[in-house]
Amino acid sequence: MRSRDPTLRQRANGCTGGVIPELDSHDATSSNPKPLTTRFSPWHACGRDYDTYSAGMKRHADLSLVGCICRLAPGDNDGESASRQWEDIFGVPRSRDLVAFTNARLGFIRGEEGKPEGIVSITIAVKGQKTFDGIQERASQMGLCGDGWINMVGVRWYFSHAGEDTSTSKL
């Protein structure tokens, strides 16, 4: 976890749910004066070649993370306490076992013996029927489809059609 606030870093390292959040903030620069409001801000984890990785991000701007479900540790059945911990640490609102970040939701399910804690499923919104259908078709051809989900790296990926992309490219 990376954060400039050592108190927040220490508190967040103990987050329930087997996920380590990364809380980075980027300094404003002349080329990116408002990094928190820029859809494709430079991100240190992608390396120094912003032009290359941001081009890939922009090519896939029709995809958005909208949800993540984490399994708690074996024996832990209290998803509401997990979401309360995340609410307290990050200052985001929650409803029962669901934390509502700005553009995505994080939920928790009970832990199970023999299964690790951590990410169980991810939900991605897809703009454009053609893009959505293409994802489903490629996953089917590769034998990755489950019952309404796609299995990648041991995680269930749900894709939801988010309507048509009506934006006009400014590139």
MDAnalysis code that builds the backbone (N, CA, C; Angstrom):
import MDAnalysis as mda
import numpy as np

u = mda.Universe.empty(513, n_residues=171, atom_resindex=np.repeat(np.arange(171), 3), trajectory=True)
u.add_TopologyAttr("name", ["N", "CA", "C"] * 171)
u.add_TopologyAttr("resid", np.arange(1, 172))
u.add_TopologyAttr("resname", ["MET", "ARG", "SER", "ARG", "ASP", "PRO", "THR", "LEU", "ARG", "GLN", "ARG", "ALA", "ASN", "GLY", "CYS", "THR", "GLY", "GLY", "VAL", "ILE", "PRO", "GLU", "LEU", "ASP", "SER", "HIS", "ASP", "ALA", "THR", "SER", "SER", "ASN", "PRO", "LYS", "PRO", "LEU", "THR", "THR", "ARG", "PHE", "SER", "PRO", "TRP", "HIS", "ALA", "CYS", "GLY", "ARG", "ASP", "TYR", "ASP", "THR", "TYR", "SER", "ALA", "GLY", "MET", "LYS", "ARG", "HIS", "ALA", "ASP", "LEU", "SER", "LEU", "VAL", "GLY", "CYS", "ILE", "CYS", "ARG", "LEU", "ALA", "PRO", "GLY", "ASP", "ASN", "ASP", "GLY", "GLU", "SER", "ALA", "SER", "ARG", "GLN", "TRP", "GLU", "ASP", "ILE", "PHE", "GLY", "VAL", "PRO", "ARG", "SER", "ARG", "ASP", "LEU", "VAL", "ALA", "PHE", "THR", "ASN", "ALA", "ARG", "LEU", "GLY", "PHE", "ILE", "ARG", "GLY", "GLU", "GLU", "GLY", "LYS", "PRO", "GLU", "GLY", "ILE", "VAL", "SER", "ILE", "THR", "ILE", "ALA", "VAL", "LYS", "GLY", "GLN", "LYS", "THR", "PHE", "ASP", "GLY", "ILE", "GLN", "GLU", "ARG", "ALA", "SER", "GLN", "MET", "GLY", "LEU", "CYS", "GLY", "ASP", "GLY", "TRP", "ILE", "ASN", "MET", "VAL", "GLY", "VAL", "ARG", "TRP", "TYR", "PHE", "SER", "HIS", "ALA", "GLY", "GLU", "ASP", "THR", "SER", "THR", "SER", "LYS", "LEU"])
u.atoms.positions = np.array([
    [0.836, -1.175, 0.000],
    [0.000, 0.000, 0.000],
    [0.878, 1.233, 0.000],
    [0.490, 2.186, -0.794],
    [1.259, 3.416, -0.868],
    [0.343, 4.565, -0.462],
    [0.817, 5.369, 0.423],
    [0.077, 6.549, 0.811],
    [1.051, 7.527, 1.432],
    [0.811, 8.779, 1.230],
    [1.680, 9.785, 1.844],
    [1.354, 9.966, 3.313],
    [0.215, 9.506, 3.741],
    [-0.210, 9.655, 5.127],
    [0.165, 8.386, 5.896],
    [1.215, 8.421, 6.745],
    [1.647, 7.204, 7.433],
    [0.590, 6.640, 8.374],
    [-0.243, 7.484, 8.964],
    [-1.297, 6.989, 9.847],
    [-2.320, 6.203, 9.049],
    [-2.729, 6.734, 7.900],
    [-3.675, 6.034, 7.045],
    [-3.051, 4.744, 6.529],
    [-1.772, 4.782, 6.151],
    [-1.086, 3.593, 5.658],
    [-1.114, 2.498, 6.717],
    [-0.809, 2.838, 7.955],
    [-0.785, 1.844, 9.030],
    [-2.191, 1.282, 9.262],
    [-3.207, 2.126, 9.272],
    [-4.575, 1.668, 9.501],
    [-5.061, 0.789, 8.356],
    [-4.754, 1.148, 7.109],
    [-5.271, 0.425, 5.955],
    [-4.562, -0.905, 5.730],
    [-3.330, -1.061, 6.193],
    [-2.634, -2.324, 6.014],
    [-3.347, -3.469, 6.708],
    [-4.171, -3.194, 7.684],
    [-4.904, -4.240, 8.388],
    [-6.319, -4.411, 7.880],
    [-6.619, -3.993, 6.658],
    [-7.972, -4.076, 6.117],
    [-8.445, -5.519, 5.998],
    [-9.654, -5.751, 6.415],
    [-10.313, -7.033, 6.269],
    [-10.676, -7.250, 4.811],
    [-10.570, -8.484, 4.343],
    [-11.023, -8.820, 3.003],
    [-9.924, -9.267, 2.067],
    [-8.690, -9.337, 2.541],
    [-7.607, -9.869, 1.720],
    [-7.209, -8.991, 0.561],
    [-7.493, -7.706, 0.632],
    [-7.143, -6.785, -0.435],
    [-6.333, -5.658, 0.182],
    [-5.274, -5.255, -0.496],
    [-4.481, -4.129, -0.023],
    [-4.763, -2.956, -0.947],
    [-5.434, -1.946, -0.448],
    [-5.739, -0.797, -1.300],
    [-4.502, 0.057, -1.528],
    [-4.474, 0.711, -2.644],
    [-3.387, 1.641, -2.933],
    [-3.994, 3.025, -3.030],
    [-3.553, 3.894, -2.177],
    [-4.086, 5.250, -2.124],
    [-2.999, 6.219, -2.535],
    [-2.938, 6.495, -3.780],
    [-1.934, 7.419, -4.279],
    [-2.587, 8.742, -4.613],
    [-1.840, 9.766, -4.397],
    [-2.245, 11.052, -4.934],
    [-1.062, 11.552, -5.737],
    [-1.337, 12.257, -6.764],
    [-0.282, 12.738, -7.638],
    [-0.250, 14.247, -7.591],
    [0.941, 14.765, -7.602],
    [1.090, 16.210, -7.599],
    [0.599, 16.783, -8.922],
    [0.021, 17.937, -8.835],
    [-0.383, 18.638, -10.056],
    [0.867, 19.048, -10.828],
    [0.786, 18.924, -12.119],
    [1.891, 19.341, -12.990],
    [1.317, 20.240, -14.074],
    [2.185, 20.851, -14.846],
    [1.692, 21.712, -15.923],
    [0.947, 20.887, -16.976],
    [1.369, 19.636, -17.184],
    [0.688, 18.802, -18.178],
    [-0.563, 18.119, -17.606],
    [-0.692, 18.066, -16.287],
    [-1.859, 17.456, -15.652],
    [-2.196, 18.254, -14.388],
    [-2.777, 19.448, -14.555],
    [-3.000, 20.346, -13.424],
    [-4.048, 19.870, -12.416],
    [-4.942, 18.981, -12.813],
    [-5.982, 18.496, -11.898],
    [-6.022, 16.959, -11.946],
    [-5.030, 16.292, -11.341],
    [-4.919, 14.839, -11.488],
    [-6.120, 14.058, -10.965],
    [-6.816, 14.561, -9.971],
    [-7.964, 13.819, -9.442],
    [-9.187, 13.908, -10.335],
    [-9.214, 14.855, -11.225],
    [-10.371, 14.984, -12.113],
    [-10.056, 14.540, -13.533],
    [-8.837, 14.074, -13.764],
    [-8.427, 13.620, -15.082],
    [-8.651, 12.121, -15.174],
    [-9.397, 11.671, -16.167],
    [-9.724, 10.241, -16.283],
    [-8.478, 9.383, -16.413],
    [-7.472, 9.819, -17.139],
    [-6.274, 9.017, -17.362],
    [-5.034, 9.744, -16.839],
    [-5.009, 9.962, -15.550],
    [-3.852, 10.606, -14.934],
    [-2.655, 9.667, -14.942],
    [-1.460, 10.226, -14.946],
    [-0.277, 9.387, -14.818],
    [-0.352, 8.582, -13.515],
    [0.103, 7.346, -13.574],
    [0.090, 6.472, -12.398],
    [1.424, 5.763, -12.330],
    [2.124, 5.925, -11.217],
    [3.482, 5.392, -11.080],
    [3.562, 3.885, -11.327],
    [2.529, 3.145, -10.989],
    [2.561, 1.685, -11.140],
    [2.650, 1.252, -12.605],
    [2.287, 2.134, -13.522],
    [2.348, 1.817, -14.951],
    [3.695, 2.186, -15.570],
    [4.556, 2.800, -14.801],
    [5.864, 3.168, -15.325],
    [5.933, 4.625, -15.732],
    [7.037, 4.971, -16.299],
    [7.280, 6.380, -16.653],
    [6.786, 6.757, -18.042],
    [6.487, 5.776, -18.875],
    [6.101, 6.064, -20.260],
    [4.590, 6.298, -20.362],
    [4.165, 7.447, -19.855],
    [2.740, 7.793, -19.815],
    [2.089, 7.732, -21.188],
    [2.777, 8.211, -22.214],
    [2.191, 8.245, -23.555],
    [1.787, 6.846, -24.014],
    [2.621, 5.852, -23.718],
    [2.326, 4.480, -24.145],
    [1.174, 3.885, -23.353],
    [1.249, 3.914, -22.009],
    [0.193, 3.246, -21.251],
    [-1.117, 4.022, -21.266],
    [-1.085, 5.334, -21.366],
    [-2.343, 6.077, -21.422],
    [-3.061, 5.835, -22.747],
    [-2.302, 5.567, -23.807],
    [-2.934, 5.243, -25.093],
    [-3.749, 3.960, -24.960],
    [-3.206, 2.965, -24.269],
    [-3.943, 1.725, -24.030],
    [-5.171, 1.970, -23.166],
    [-5.033, 2.809, -22.158],
    [-6.174, 3.139, -21.300],
    [-7.277, 3.811, -22.117],
    [-6.890, 4.724, -22.973],
    [-7.871, 5.445, -23.776],
    [-8.553, 4.521, -24.786],
    [-7.799, 3.542, -25.323],
    [-8.401, 2.575, -26.252],
    [-9.479, 1.747, -25.565],
    [-9.366, 1.597, -24.267],
    [-10.325, 0.782, -23.519],
    [-11.163, 1.624, -22.554],
    [-11.395, 2.857, -22.915],
    [-12.182, 3.765, -22.074],
    [-13.638, 3.332, -21.979],
    [-14.037, 2.359, -22.798],
    [-15.409, 1.866, -22.755],
    [-15.617, 0.857, -21.626],
    [-14.568, 0.586, -20.851],
    [-14.651, -0.337, -19.716],
    [-14.483, 0.434, -18.420],
    [-15.314, 0.113, -17.414],
    [-15.217, 0.771, -16.115],
    [-15.449, -0.241, -15.004],
    [-14.597, -0.216, -13.991],
    [-14.805, -1.040, -12.812],
    [-16.008, -0.497, -12.053],
    [-16.970, -1.360, -11.753],
    [-18.140, -0.897, -10.998],
    [-18.374, -1.692, -9.722],
    [-17.702, -2.840, -9.572],
    [-17.924, -3.600, -8.359],
    [-16.866, -4.654, -8.110],
    [-16.692, -4.974, -6.840],
    [-15.757, -6.014, -6.430],
    [-16.325, -6.666, -5.170],
    [-16.284, -7.997, -5.143],
    [-16.723, -8.735, -3.962],
    [-15.524, -9.496, -3.416],
    [-15.297, -9.368, -2.113],
    [-14.195, -10.062, -1.446],
    [-14.742, -11.067, -0.440],
    [-14.094, -12.222, -0.391],
    [-14.419, -13.228, 0.625],
    [-13.589, -12.910, 1.860],
    [-14.219, -13.010, 3.015],
    [-13.515, -12.809, 4.270],
    [-12.709, -14.059, 4.607],
    [-11.868, -13.969, 5.606],
    [-11.047, -15.100, 6.031],
    [-11.944, -16.220, 6.551],
    [-11.484, -17.481, 6.436],
    [-12.270, -18.605, 6.965],
    [-12.688, -18.348, 8.417],
    [-13.952, -18.584, 8.689],
    [-14.490, -18.370, 10.026],
    [-15.037, -16.977, 10.260],
    [-14.738, -16.039, 9.393],
    [-15.241, -14.674, 9.538],
    [-16.521, -14.550, 8.720],
    [-17.626, -14.319, 9.398],
    [-18.929, -14.242, 8.739],
    [-19.550, -12.853, 8.802],
    [-18.782, -11.865, 9.227],
    [-19.348, -10.550, 9.491],
    [-18.952, -9.523, 8.425],
    [-19.643, -9.596, 7.288],
    [-19.387, -8.659, 6.197],
    [-19.679, -7.224, 6.576],
    [-20.646, -7.040, 7.450],
    [-20.990, -5.681, 7.865],
    [-19.850, -5.037, 8.658],
    [-19.188, -5.807, 9.507],
    [-18.041, -5.272, 10.242],
    [-16.893, -4.936, 9.303],
    [-16.697, -5.766, 8.272],
    [-15.649, -5.497, 7.298],
    [-15.930, -4.185, 6.579],
    [-17.177, -4.001, 6.140],
    [-17.496, -2.762, 5.431],
    [-17.410, -1.560, 6.373],
    [-17.743, -1.762, 7.635],
    [-17.631, -0.673, 8.607],
    [-16.161, -0.265, 8.774],
    [-15.262, -1.259, 8.797],
    [-13.833, -0.955, 8.902],
    [-13.380, -0.119, 7.709],
    [-13.773, -0.524, 6.509],
    [-13.387, 0.236, 5.310],
    [-13.997, 1.637, 5.342],
    [-15.229, 1.739, 5.800],
    [-15.876, 3.048, 5.914],
    [-15.093, 3.941, 6.871],
    [-14.689, 3.390, 8.005],
    [-13.959, 4.174, 8.998],
    [-12.590, 4.601, 8.497],
    [-11.881, 3.704, 7.832],
    [-10.534, 4.009, 7.366],
    [-10.551, 5.006, 6.216],
    [-11.425, 4.770, 5.232],
    [-11.381, 5.567, 4.016],
    [-12.407, 6.687, 3.952],
    [-13.324, 6.722, 4.918],
    [-14.294, 7.802, 4.949],
    [-15.310, 7.745, 3.821],
    [-15.633, 6.538, 3.381],
    [-16.637, 6.369, 2.330],
    [-17.882, 5.752, 2.950],
    [-19.051, 6.104, 2.429],
    [-20.285, 5.582, 3.024],
    [-20.472, 4.097, 2.748],
    [-21.206, 3.442, 3.632],
    [-21.502, 2.020, 3.452],
    [-22.976, 1.778, 3.731],
    [-23.451, 0.662, 3.252],
    [-24.783, 0.165, 3.560],
    [-24.627, -1.317, 3.810],
    [-24.816, -1.721, 5.041],
    [-24.607, -3.107, 5.473],
    [-23.205, -3.572, 5.120],
    [-23.096, -4.531, 4.184],
    [-21.780, -5.086, 3.857],
    [-21.221, -4.520, 2.552],
    [-21.703, -3.362, 2.144],
    [-21.311, -2.764, 0.871],
    [-20.736, -1.368, 1.100],
    [-19.537, -1.133, 0.570],
    [-18.887, 0.178, 0.667],
    [-19.052, 0.869, -0.679],
    [-19.492, 2.127, -0.650],
    [-19.793, 2.850, -1.884],
    [-18.712, 3.887, -2.174],
    [-17.718, 3.495, -2.977],
    [-16.702, 4.443, -3.415],
    [-17.322, 5.343, -4.482],
    [-16.565, 6.281, -5.010],
    [-17.088, 7.256, -5.963],
    [-17.739, 6.603, -7.174],
    [-17.066, 5.610, -7.765],
    [-17.591, 5.024, -8.996],
    [-17.667, 3.502, -8.961],
    [-17.493, 2.904, -7.802],
    [-17.550, 1.448, -7.693],
    [-17.981, 1.052, -6.286],
    [-18.452, -0.166, -6.166],
    [-18.900, -0.698, -4.876],
    [-18.018, -1.875, -4.484],
    [-17.748, -2.005, -3.189],
    [-16.973, -3.106, -2.651],
    [-17.830, -3.810, -1.617],
    [-18.010, -5.117, -1.791],
    [-18.824, -5.886, -0.863],
    [-18.042, -7.063, -0.301],
    [-18.587, -7.672, 0.741],
    [-17.920, -8.771, 1.428],
    [-18.871, -9.947, 1.618],
    [-18.336, -11.155, 1.428],
    [-19.097, -12.368, 1.710],
    [-18.362, -13.146, 2.797],
    [-19.071, -14.036, 3.455],
    [-18.500, -14.780, 4.587],
    [-17.328, -15.640, 4.140],
    [-16.403, -15.853, 5.066],
    [-15.266, -16.704, 4.799],
    [-15.686, -18.171, 4.803],
    [-14.947, -18.980, 4.071],
    [-15.243, -20.411, 3.994],
    [-13.959, -21.200, 4.221],
    [-14.068, -22.276, 4.987],
    [-12.920, -23.150, 5.202],
    [-12.447, -23.701, 3.862],
    [-11.149, -23.700, 3.677],
    [-10.569, -24.228, 2.450],
    [-10.535, -23.249, 1.289],
    [-11.092, -22.059, 1.493],
    [-11.063, -21.042, 0.445],
    [-10.356, -19.812, 0.986],
    [-9.488, -19.207, 0.177],
    [-8.732, -18.045, 0.662],
    [-9.596, -16.795, 0.730],
    [-9.184, -15.881, 1.610],
    [-9.839, -14.572, 1.593],
    [-9.324, -13.811, 0.388],
    [-10.080, -12.846, -0.054],
    [-9.647, -12.019, -1.173],
    [-10.731, -11.861, -2.218],
    [-10.324, -11.417, -3.386],
    [-11.278, -11.093, -4.451],
    [-11.947, -12.348, -4.981],
    [-13.272, -12.320, -5.006],
    [-14.091, -13.409, -5.542],
    [-14.627, -13.029, -6.915],
    [-15.094, -11.776, -7.032],
    [-15.654, -11.347, -8.315],
    [-15.400, -9.865, -8.549],
    [-15.365, -9.543, -9.832],
    [-15.202, -8.166, -10.285],
    [-16.285, -7.908, -11.324],
    [-16.904, -6.753, -11.260],
    [-17.915, -6.380, -12.250],
    [-17.415, -5.184, -13.048],
    [-17.478, -5.343, -14.362],
    [-17.027, -4.313, -15.291],
    [-18.217, -3.863, -16.136],
    [-18.435, -2.553, -16.213],
    [-19.455, -1.999, -17.100],
    [-18.808, -1.796, -18.469],
    [-19.542, -2.162, -19.509],
    [-19.029, -2.075, -20.878],
    [-19.954, -1.194, -21.703],
    [-19.415, -0.123, -22.253],
    [-20.209, 0.732, -23.140],
    [-20.122, 0.178, -24.553],
    [-21.267, 0.069, -25.185],
    [-21.321, -0.384, -26.571],
    [-21.645, -1.862, -26.691],
    [-22.726, -2.155, -27.392],
    [-23.153, -3.544, -27.574],
    [-22.106, -4.373, -28.318],
    [-21.476, -3.766, -29.309],
    [-20.470, -4.487, -30.094],
    [-19.287, -4.901, -29.203],
    [-18.824, -4.001, -28.359],
    [-17.727, -4.319, -27.443],
    [-18.149, -5.393, -26.459],
    [-19.332, -5.245, -25.892],
    [-19.855, -6.222, -24.936],
    [-19.953, -7.607, -25.576],
    [-20.559, -7.674, -26.753],
    [-20.696, -8.955, -27.449],
    [-19.330, -9.558, -27.778],
    [-18.369, -8.714, -28.149],
    [-17.032, -9.183, -28.479],
    [-16.343, -9.834, -27.286],
    [-16.493, -9.241, -26.117],
    [-15.912, -9.819, -24.899],
    [-16.520, -11.188, -24.635],
    [-17.839, -11.266, -24.722],
    [-18.527, -12.534, -24.458],
    [-18.110, -13.604, -25.470],
    [-18.007, -13.228, -26.720],
    [-17.642, -14.175, -27.777],
    [-16.224, -14.705, -27.581],
    [-15.275, -13.816, -27.333],
    [-13.886, -14.247, -27.143],
    [-13.749, -15.140, -25.917],
    [-14.420, -14.810, -24.842],
    [-14.359, -15.633, -23.630],
    [-14.960, -17.004, -23.884],
    [-16.049, -17.043, -24.636],
    [-16.686, -18.317, -24.974],
    [-15.751, -19.177, -25.819],
    [-15.108, -18.571, -26.796],
    [-14.171, -19.307, -27.658],
    [-13.003, -19.875, -26.865],
    [-12.626, -19.201, -25.804],
    [-11.492, -19.655, -24.988],
    [-11.930, -20.606, -23.874],
    [-13.232, -20.883, -23.786],
    [-13.727, -21.798, -22.764],
    [-13.724, -21.213, -21.361],
    [-13.837, -19.903, -21.250],
    [-13.765, -19.242, -19.948],
    [-15.128, -18.922, -19.347],
    [-16.198, -19.204, -20.068],
    [-17.518, -18.784, -19.607],
    [-18.092, -19.730, -18.560],
    [-18.652, -19.103, -17.534],
    [-19.420, -19.820, -16.532],
    [-20.877, -19.490, -16.761],
    [-21.671, -19.561, -15.736],
    [-23.089, -19.268, -15.835],
    [-23.309, -17.769, -15.623],
    [-23.102, -16.982, -16.675],
    [-23.276, -15.533, -16.589],
    [-22.011, -14.794, -16.191],
    [-20.892, -15.473, -16.114],
    [-19.635, -14.845, -15.736],
    [-18.498, -15.460, -16.539],
    [-17.344, -14.826, -16.454],
    [-16.142, -15.298, -17.142],
    [-15.091, -15.586, -16.079],
    [-14.428, -16.716, -16.189],
    [-13.419, -17.113, -15.215],
    [-12.033, -16.723, -15.711],
    [-11.421, -15.766, -15.031],
    [-10.046, -15.376, -15.354],
    [-9.268, -15.278, -14.057],
    [-8.119, -15.909, -14.024],
    [-7.213, -15.947, -12.876],
    [-7.926, -16.293, -11.564],
    [-8.864, -17.214, -11.648],
    [-9.560, -17.670, -10.452],
    [-10.586, -16.694, -9.898],
    [-10.911, -15.677, -10.659],
    [-11.882, -14.667, -10.237],
    [-13.036, -14.681, -11.230],
    [-14.241, -14.548, -10.714],
    [-15.411, -14.433, -11.598],
    [-15.534, -12.980, -12.047],
    [-15.522, -12.795, -13.356],
    [-15.660, -11.473, -13.948],
    [-17.058, -11.369, -14.547],
    [-17.808, -10.402, -14.076],
    [-19.134, -10.121, -14.612],
    [-19.016, -8.870, -15.480],
    [-19.632, -8.923, -16.633],
    [-19.642, -7.772, -17.531],
    [-21.086, -7.351, -17.717],
    [-21.352, -6.065, -17.533],
    [-22.708, -5.568, -17.711],
    [-22.708, -4.532, -18.824],
    [-23.711, -4.638, -19.674],
    [-23.824, -3.683, -20.780],
    [-24.269, -2.351, -20.204],
    [-23.507, -1.311, -20.489],
    [-23.773, 0.013, -19.922],
    [-24.326, 0.982, -20.963],
    [-24.999, 0.455, -21.966],
    [-25.551, 1.316, -22.999],
    [-24.524, 1.603, -24.072],
    [-24.921, 2.462, -24.989],
    [-24.038, 2.801, -26.100],
    [-23.148, 3.960, -25.735],
    [-21.955, 3.961, -26.267],
    [-21.019, 5.051, -26.056],
    [-21.367, 6.153, -27.036],
    [-21.920, 7.237, -26.516],
    [-22.357, 8.331, -27.373],
    [-21.366, 9.481, -27.389],
    [-20.238, 9.303, -26.694],
    [-19.249, 10.381, -26.668],
    [-18.514, 10.457, -27.997],
    [-18.055, 11.611, -28.311],
    [-17.289, 11.833, -29.538],
    [-15.827, 11.976, -29.149],
    [-14.968, 11.235, -29.805],
    [-13.548, 11.293, -29.522],
    [-13.007, 12.677, -29.811],
    [-12.156, 13.144, -28.938],
    [-11.523, 14.442, -29.117],
    [-10.056, 14.267, -29.494],
    [-9.668, 13.031, -29.821],
    [-8.265, 12.766, -30.178],
    [-7.981, 13.128, -31.607],
])
